[in-house]
C-alpha cells in the first residue's frame, strides 16, 4: 500500500507521534528526503510518543543514537547514515541487534545499499516549507496498524 499526503511542518509532530505510537519490536522505519526535509523532526516526534522527555539530538555525528527504558517504553535506535560512505561500514553498526526487542528509525536509508529490510515502513519527504509531501510505502506488517488513513 502506498499513500501520500501534504502536510505542514507543524503537522509533522502529529504524524510522527501517530507512527511512533504504533511502533513494535522488530520494526524498521526508513526516512528519506533531502537535507532539511524534516526526517529528524519526524523521528523526534516518534521518540517523544514513546516517552522521551527531552530533545533528541540528531545522530548525524554519532551515527547511532540508542534509547532504552526508562527513557522510552520501547528500545529504539535513531540512525543517521548520511556519513556512511561504503556498505561495509554498516556491519560495524550491528543494526540487526536492535531489532530483537526494539525498533530502528533510519535516516538516509539509501546508504544501506543492498542491505535492508523488506518489511520496513518507508517514509519519503519532498517539498519545502508548508508544501511538504509525505509518501509512505506501507508493508503488510504495518497495514493493520497504519495510523494515517
C-alpha positions as semicolon CSV with decimal commas, in nm:
position;residue;x (nm);y (nm);z (nm)
1;X;0,000;0,000;0,000
2;X;0,129;0,347;-0,085
3;X;-0,018;0,668;0,043
4;X;0,079;1,030;0,009
5;X;-0,037;1,346;0,179
6;X;0,055;1,712;0,202
7;X;0,145;1,843;0,542
8;X;0,298;2,142;0,714
9;X;0,599;2,123;0,940
10;X;0,365;2,182;1,235
11;X;0,173;1,867;1,141
12;X;0,494;1,662;1,135
13;X;0,480;1,623;1,513
14;X;0,127;1,480;1,499
15;X;0,222;1,246;1,212
16;X;0,540;1,130;1,386
17;X;0,355;1,077;1,714
18;X;0,093;0,859;1,544
19;X;0,357;0,645;1,376
20;X;0,569;0,631;1,693
21;X;0,273;0,508;1,898
22;X;0,226;0,221;1,651
23;X;0,592;0,106;1,666
24;X;0,652;-0,252;1,779
25;X;0,965;-0,460;1,843
26;X;1,129;-0,556;1,515
27;X;1,004;-0,251;1,324
28;X;1,222;-0,052;1,089
29;X;1,116;0,295;0,972
30;X;1,311;0,438;0,679
31;X;1,312;0,818;0,650
32;X;1,415;0,959;0,311
33;X;1,439;1,317;0,191
34;X;1,679;1,598;0,115
35;X;1,879;1,784;0,379
36;X;1,637;1,983;0,594
37;X;1,331;1,795;0,467
38;X;1,210;1,703;0,816
39;X;1,340;1,349;0,871
40;X;1,478;1,426;1,216
41;X;1,160;1,617;1,308
42;X;0,952;1,306;1,236
43;X;1,196;1,081;1,424
44;X;1,192;1,312;1,727
45;X;0,812;1,304;1,733
46;X;0,820;0,923;1,721
47;X;1,063;0,915;2,014
48;X;0,850;1,163;2,209
49;X;0,546;0,939;2,153
50;X;0,740;0,657;2,320
51;X;0,812;0,869;2,628
52;X;1,130;1,062;2,553
53;X;1,104;1,375;2,766
54;X;1,400;1,580;2,639
55;X;1,512;1,689;2,295
56;X;1,658;1,404;2,090
57;X;1,992;1,507;1,939
58;X;2,046;1,447;1,569
59;X;2,254;1,130;1,531
60;X;2,448;1,275;1,236
61;X;2,786;1,254;1,410
62;X;2,721;0,959;1,643
63;X;2,553;0,771;1,354
64;X;2,354;0,558;1,603
65;X;2,175;0,717;1,900
66;X;2,018;0,442;2,115
67;X;1,729;0,499;2,356
68;X;1,622;0,243;2,616
69;X;1,376;0,215;2,907
70;X;1,307;0,400;3,128
71;X;1,390;0,686;2,890
72;X;1,142;0,538;2,638
73;X;0,898;0,247;2,668
74;X;1,043;0,060;2,369
75;X;1,415;0,038;2,288
76;X;1,474;0,247;1,975
77;X;1,789;0,327;1,781
78;X;1,779;0,651;1,582
79;X;2,028;0,609;1,297
80;X;2,164;0,866;1,052
81;X;2,357;0,706;0,766
82;X;2,450;1,035;0,596
83;X;2,820;0,991;0,674
84;X;2,834;0,624;0,569
85;X;3,042;0,602;0,253
86;X;3,073;0,228;0,188
87;X;2,830;-0,053;0,260
88;X;3,092;-0,245;0,462
89;X;3,075;0,024;0,734
90;X;2,720;-0,087;0,811
91;X;2,834;-0,421;0,951
92;X;3,015;-0,243;1,234
93;X;2,691;-0,072;1,339
94;X;2,517;-0,400;1,429
95;X;2,175;-0,262;1,342
96;X;2,002;-0,603;1,335
97;X;2,075;-0,644;1,706
98;X;1,843;-0,355;1,791
99;X;1,550;-0,543;1,636
100;X;1,540;-0,828;1,890
101;X;1,342;-0,618;2,136
102;X;1,331;-0,273;1,978
103;X;1,290;-0,066;1,665
104;X;1,508;0,128;1,420
105;X;1,447;0,476;1,280
106;X;1,688;0,517;0,988
107;X;1,760;0,845;0,812
108;X;1,932;0,831;0,471
109;X;1,836;0,465;0,406
110;X;1,972;0,499;0,051
111;X;2,313;0,436;0,212
112;X;2,205;0,083;0,311
113;X;2,284;-0,038;-0,040
114;X;2,180;-0,400;-0,088
115;X;2,128;-0,446;0,287
116;X;1,781;-0,365;0,402
117;X;1,459;-0,486;0,548
118;X;1,178;-0,580;0,308
119;X;0,910;-0,524;0,573
120;X;1,030;-0,174;0,662
121;X;0,792;0,121;0,666
122;X;0,935;0,364;0,413
123;X;0,858;0,736;0,453
124;X;0,969;0,985;0,189
125;X;0,957;1,360;0,241
126;X;0,968;1,601;-0,050
127;X;0,898;1,970;-0,097
128;X;0,977;2,262;0,131
129;X;0,807;2,476;0,393
130;X;0,431;2,426;0,403
131;X;0,438;2,243;0,068
132;X;0,592;1,923;0,202
133;X;0,458;1,590;0,086
134;X;0,491;1,271;0,288
135;X;0,477;0,950;0,089
136;X;0,452;0,619;0,273
137;X;0,515;0,272;0,143
138;X;0,326;0,064;0,396
139;X;0,428;-0,305;0,408
140;X;0,190;-0,585;0,501
141;X;0,329;-0,592;0,857
142;X;0,203;-0,234;0,907
143;X;-0,130;-0,241;0,723
144;X;-0,347;-0,332;1,024
145;X;-0,185;-0,069;1,249
146;X;-0,114;0,209;0,997
147;X;-0,235;0,521;1,184
148;X;-0,262;0,765;0,891
149;X;-0,572;0,680;0,693
